């Protein structure tokens, strides 16, 4: 099955979002909306999710469309927390989780589509019920959970350090 023009654009922008997220995870341990990689992730994920609404391999509204709408909601809330709750250390926990969760959810249709199309002529999976897809998604889910715990503890250190710095400033 070939890709439409919208499908090709969607794929290129989607790959850019994945690359930006990975750069953020490697560099900051999270998708950091204050950094260029985080901004690229936010905007390319938004564009990818919106363009996904115009793509349908099976006709009509489907799970992929629901994922896209939910991902838009997640990144919008994370952006709101980042922009409007800058002083709230607790908001960073939610921001980090929402962005990581949006990334994980983005990988679900990505894995499904990639594994049922690549390599051309002999794809890795016959359909979305193929065990290789389920196993890959399980590994990605475990990585998401481990990463979320890592982010929580890393953010906890940052939050405690901020509180200590604020207490020291008040004393002087």
Secondary structure, DSSP 8 states (H G I E B T S, - for coil): ----HHHHHHHHHHHHHHHHHHHHHHHHSS--TTSHHHHHHHHHHHHHHHHHTT--SSSSS-HHHHHHHHHHHHHHHHHHHHHH-TT-HHHHHHHHHHHHHHHHHHHHHHHHHHHTTSSTTS-S-SSTT-HHHHHHHHHHHHHHHHHHHHHHHHHHHHHHHHHHHHHHHHH-
